[in-house]
Amino acid sequence: MDWIPIFFIGFSVCWYALQAHELFAKESPSRLQRLLGCIFVWWGLSTLKDLLFYPPHLDFGNVLSHVFFLDGCGAVTFALLLFELTMPGWVTRRRTALMLLPFLIFFVLHLFIRAAWFDSVFTVFFVSFAWVAMLIAVFKGRSYAHAIRQNYSDLEDVDISWMWYIMVAFFVCQHVWWIVSSTLDAVADSFYYVSSLVCWHFTLRGVNRLRPLRLPEVDVKPTNDVLHNLAKKDTIDVSSSTTLASKKRIRNLAGRLEQLMEDERLYLNPDLTMADLTVRLGTNRTYLSEYLSTELNTTFYDYINRLRIERCVIPMIQTDSTLSLESIAAEAGFKSITTFRRAFRKLTGQLPSEYMRQ
């Protein structure tokens, strides 16, 4: 049975190396793809190290103990991926080094401190690090989901909801690693390497489908803090002049937005973004976002897709019931049939096929 985990370890080394090469060989890889390529390089080298030390006839002793501390750096790769997914542009070399630093300190100290209590301290730190990273990703992921709905009319290539499934799978894998790190059970080791490959495979698929985002389009935080900071510097009354002017500009969008949509049917553009619409209206994202949320009680994503369904999809179905759902979705500005079905059901309470039958 000892040859089975060795086979999976060797296969993992080759897979990580191949995928890293393909990511770096792309003509213009995105930030996420470059980061994932670096992560695969680390995992390839780490797995190669396991291949060198795995044969049971070797004396593991201190080697396995040191490897346990060094492998803890794998938690950093998960954290970096989650943070870059939920906060595009967050990962830098400096931040990566700062995240790696405590793990490297533990590794160096372990060379001199051989005690059970020190292993327990590292275990507590490792688990705490993983939980904090996941909680941050959950919080930032919700902000990201809100931001893309405020800026994009189609979420198919910017949605990261698949991240939650990957995160749970990685969480299980890391606990498996924790359990098998002090043993050489062939079945447990094989499960760990295979499950890790499966997780990274689906992560790679998700990353390759994502459209690179520009930070200004994702950052849709209210400008109240900025206005207050300016007030402190320039001693202006934010609550009076600035706020009233902002509210007036927001109300001035009433009618203009609807008229623009009626005349030019911009909602039929499958790549329409909040930035495109603000240019046509001569306003900014803050005012338009406030108008949609406070006056219309909706988001940019829901507003555009509602227009697509009410002004295009339903009239097409009522005019010609023989049209296919794919052609209707494409004509209405939907880039994917999945997004079309989801938006149609949210608005009408029915699937498009059910509506067509009625």
Rosetta blueprint (number, residue, H / E / L):
1 M L
2 D L
3 W H
4 I H
5 P H
6 I H
7 F H
8 F H
9 I H
10 G H
11 F H
12 S H
13 V H
14 C H
15 W H
16 Y H
17 A H
18 L H
19 Q H
20 A H
21 H H
22 E H
23 L H
24 F H
25 A H
26 K L
27 E L
28 S L
29 P L
30 S L
31 R H
32 L H
33 Q H
34 R H
35 L H
36 L H
37 G H
38 C H
39 I H
40 F H
41 V H
42 W H
43 W H
44 G H
45 L H
46 S H
47 T H
48 L H
49 K H
50 D H
51 L H
52 L H
53 F H
54 Y L
55 P L
56 P L
57 H L
58 L L
59 D L
60 F L
61 G H
62 N H
63 V H
64 L H
65 S H
66 H H
67 V H
68 F H
69 F H
70 L H
71 D H
72 G L
73 C L
74 G H
75 A H
76 V H
77 T H
78 F H
79 A H
80 L H
81 L H
82 L H
83 F H
84 E H
85 L H
86 T H
87 M L
88 P L
89 G L
90 W L
91 V L
92 T L
93 R H
94 R H
95 R H
96 T H
97 A H
98 L H
99 M H
100 L H
101 L H
102 P H
103 F H
104 L H
105 I H
106 F H
107 F H
108 V H
109 L H
110 H H
111 L L
112 F L
113 I L
114 R L
115 A L
116 A H
117 W H
118 F H
119 D H
120 S H
121 V H
122 F H
123 T H
124 V H
125 F H
126 F H
127 V H
128 S H
129 F H
130 A H
131 W H
132 V H
133 A H
134 M H
135 L H
136 I H
137 A H
138 V H
139 F H
140 K H
141 G H
142 R H
143 S H
144 Y H
145 A H
146 H H
147 A H
148 I H
149 R H
150 Q H
151 N H
152 Y E
153 S L
154 D L
155 L L
156 E L
157 D L
158 V L
159 D L
160 I L
161 S L
162 W H
163 M H
164 W H
165 Y H
166 I H
167 M H
168 V H
169 A H
170 F H
171 F H
172 V H
173 C H
174 Q H
175 H H
176 V H
177 W H
178 W H
179 I H
180 V H
181 S L
182 S L
183 T L
184 L L
185 D L
186 A H
187 V H
188 A H
189 D H
190 S H
191 F H
192 Y H
193 Y H
194 V H
195 S H
196 S H
197 L H
198 V H
199 C H
200 W H
201 H H
202 F H
203 T H
204 L H
205 R H
206 G H
207 V H
208 N H
209 R H
210 L L
211 R L
212 P L
213 L L
214 R L
215 L H
216 P H
217 E H
218 V H
219 D L
220 V L
221 K L
222 P L
223 T L
224 N H
225 D H
226 V H
227 L H
228 H H
229 N H
230 L H
231 A H
232 K H
233 K H
234 D H
235 T L
236 I L
237 D L
238 V H
239 S H
240 S H
241 S H
242 T H
243 T H
244 L H
245 A H
246 S H
247 K H
248 K H
249 R H
250 I H
251 R H
252 N L
253 L L
254 A L
255 G L
256 R H
257 L H
258 E H
259 Q H
260 L H
261 M H
262 E H
263 D H
264 E H
265 R L
266 L H
267 Y H
268 L H
269 N L
270 P L
271 D L
272 L L
273 T E
274 M H
275 A H
276 D H
277 L H
278 T H
279 V H
280 R H
281 L H
282 G L
283 T L
284 N L
285 R H
286 T H
287 Y H
288 L H
289 S H
290 E H
291 Y H
292 L H
293 S H
294 T H
295 E H
296 L L
297 N L
298 T L
299 T L
300 F H
301 Y H
302 D H
303 Y H
304 I H
305 N H
306 R H
307 L H
308 R H
309 I H
310 E H
311 R H
312 C H
313 V H
314 I H
315 P H
316 M H
317 I H
318 Q H
319 T H
320 D L
321 S L
322 T L
323 L L
324 S L
325 L H
326 E H
327 S H
328 I H
329 A H
330 A H
331 E H
332 A H
333 G L
334 F L
335 K L
336 S L
337 I H
338 T H
339 T H
340 F H
341 R H
342 R H
343 A H
344 F H
345 R H
346 K H
347 L H
348 T H
349 G L
350 Q L
351 L L
352 P H
353 S H
354 E H
355 Y H
356 M H
357 R H
358 Q L
